[in-house]
Each structure stands twice: as C-alpha cells, then as structure tokens.
C-alpha cells in the first residue's frame, strides 16, 4: 500500500459521485447540446476509472485475482455500452454498505455448488430413465 492511497480513493469516490449525477441527468430529455456535453463529461471521467483499475491491478499483481475481484469495475469502464455503465453504481453502493462476511460468501458458494450437483444428478437420472424407456420400447417391438 502506498501513502497516498486514501487521497486516491477519495478522488475516485468523488469522480464516481459526479459520474452518477451526470449519468442520472443523461436520462432526462434536456437540450440536445446539453445532452452532448453530459456525454462528453461522462467520457472525460472515464480515464479516472481506467487509472483506478490500473492502480488496483498494481496492488494485487495477480491477473486472475484481479479479474475475479474487479470484473464489475472492468465492465463499468467500457464506455460504449450504456447498459454496462450502470455497473459503475456498484462503487457508490460499496461506499455505503458494509462488506459481507467471508463466512456468508462461502455459504452462498457452497449452496450454489450443491444446487448445481443436484441439478446435474437429476438431469443424468432423467437421461437414464429415458434411455431405459427407449430400450424397453425397442425390445418390445
């Protein structure tokens, strides 16, 4: 960690808040010139988020871990897909909410794995049942 990390994080947080305000304004039917200026301002803030991603990568130094933990931020920096811009709101939400405990995230992952195993097992069971029915009908004819 470097000594200016808090300053950088504060700067990115302010840029996020400004971005959110401009993003919300872009949904209103304003003067076309003003809408164009808002779009330009949104694009002008984008390098801050790209720089933030670079800083985050330099902190982690592991590409897999970086992609796993910051995938939403990566998608949010893609300026050409308006529906992905909404992902930038995730940073603002993170400013407000408390991070989840490791235990609950492990429980969710375990639950997902168990559901997948059950689904796969049921699919294989159904496949075997259909195969037996097909073989049975072939032997009867």
C-alpha positions in Angstrom: 0.0 0.0 0.0 1.2 3.4 -0.8 0.9 6.6 1.3 -1.5 8.4 -1.0 -4.0 5.6 -1.2 -6.6 7.4 0.9 -6.3 10.5 -1.3 -6.6 8.5 -4.5 -9.6 6.5 -3.2 -11.3 9.8 -2.1 -10.6 11.3 -5.6 -12.1 8.2 -7.3 -15.1 8.3 -4.9 -15.8 12.0 -5.8 -15.4 11.2 -9.5 -17.9 8.3 -9.0 -20.4 10.7 -7.4 -20.0 13.2 -10.2 -20.4 10.5 -12.7 -23.6 9.2 -11.1 -25.1 12.7 -11.1 -24.2 13.1 -14.8 -25.4 9.6 -15.6 -28.8 10.3 -14.0 -29.1 13.6 -15.9 -28.4 11.8 -19.2 -31.8 10.0 -18.8 -33.8 13.3 -18.9 -34.8 14.9 -22.1 -32.7 18.0 -22.0 -31.4 20.3 -24.7 -29.5 18.2 -27.3 -26.4 20.3 -26.8 -26.6 19.8 -23.0 -27.0 16.1 -23.5 -24.0 16.0 -25.7 -22.0 17.9 -23.1 -23.1 15.4 -20.4 -22.0 12.5 -22.6 -18.6 14.2 -23.2 -18.2 14.8 -19.4 -19.0 11.1 -18.8 -16.3 10.1 -21.2 -13.9 12.7 -19.7 -14.3 11.0 -16.3 -13.6 7.6 -17.8 -9.8 7.9 -17.6 -10.1 8.2 -13.8 -11.8 4.8 -13.7 -9.3 3.3 -16.0 -6.4 4.7 -13.9 -8.2 3.3 -10.8 -8.3 -0.1 -12.4 -4.5 0.1 -13.1 -3.9 1.1 -9.5 -6.0 -1.8 -8.3 -4.1 -4.2 -10.6 -0.8 -2.9 -9.3 -2.0 -3.5 -5.7 -3.0 -7.1 -6.5 -0.3 -8.1 -9.1 -2.2 -11.3 -9.8 -4.3 -11.2 -13.0 -6.7 -14.0 -12.0 -7.3 -12.4 -8.6 -7.7 -9.0 -10.2 -10.2 -10.3 -12.8 -12.1 -12.2 -10.1 -12.4 -9.3 -7.7 -12.8 -6.4 -10.1 -14.8 -7.8 -13.0 -17.6 -5.4 -12.4 -15.3 -2.4 -12.4 -13.8 -3.6 -15.7 -17.2 -3.8 -17.3 -18.2 -0.4 -16.0 -15.2 1.2 -17.8 -16.5 0.2 -21.2 -18.0 3.4 -22.3 -19.8 2.3 -25.5 -22.3 0.0 -23.8 -24.8 2.2 -21.9 -26.3 -0.8 -20.1 -22.9 -1.7 -18.7 -22.4 1.9 -17.3 -24.9 1.1 -14.6 -22.3 -1.2 -13.1 -20.4 1.9 -12.0 -23.2 2.4 -9.5 -21.7 -0.6 -7.7 -18.8 1.5 -6.5 -21.2 4.0 -5.0 -23.1 1.2 -3.3 -19.8 -0.1 -1.9 -19.3 3.4 -0.3 -22.5 2.9 1.7 -22.8 -0.8 2.6 -20.7 -2.9 4.8 -18.8 -5.8 3.2 -20.2 -9.2 3.7 -18.5 -11.6 5.9 -16.4 -14.4 4.5 -18.5 -17.0 6.1 -21.7 -15.9 4.4 -20.0 -15.8 1.0 -18.7 -19.3 1.5 -22.2 -20.5 2.4 -23.6 -19.0 -0.8 -20.9 -20.6 -2.9 -21.5 -23.9 -1.2 -25.2 -23.6 -1.8 -24.7 -22.9 -5.5 -22.4 -25.9 -5.8 -24.9 -28.1 -4.1 -27.7 -26.8 -6.3 -25.6 -27.5 -9.4 -24.8 -31.0 -8.3 -28.4 -31.7 -7.6 -29.5 -30.3 -11.0 -26.8 -32.4 -12.8 -27.7 -35.5 -10.9 -31.4 -35.1 -11.7 -30.6 -34.5 -15.4 -28.5 -37.6 -15.5 -31.2 -39.6 -13.7 -33.8 -38.4 -16.2 -31.5 -39.2 -19.1 -31.0 -42.8 -17.9 -34.8 -43.1 -17.4 -35.5 -42.0 -21.0 -32.7 -44.4 -22.2 -34.3 -47.3 -20.4 -37.7 -46.5 -21.7 -36.3 -46.3 -25.2 -34.5 -49.6 -24.9 -37.6 -51.2 -23.4 -39.8 -50.0 -26.3 -37.2 -51.3 -28.8 -37.2 -54.7 -27.3 -41.0 -55.0 -27.2 -41.3 -54.3 -31.0 
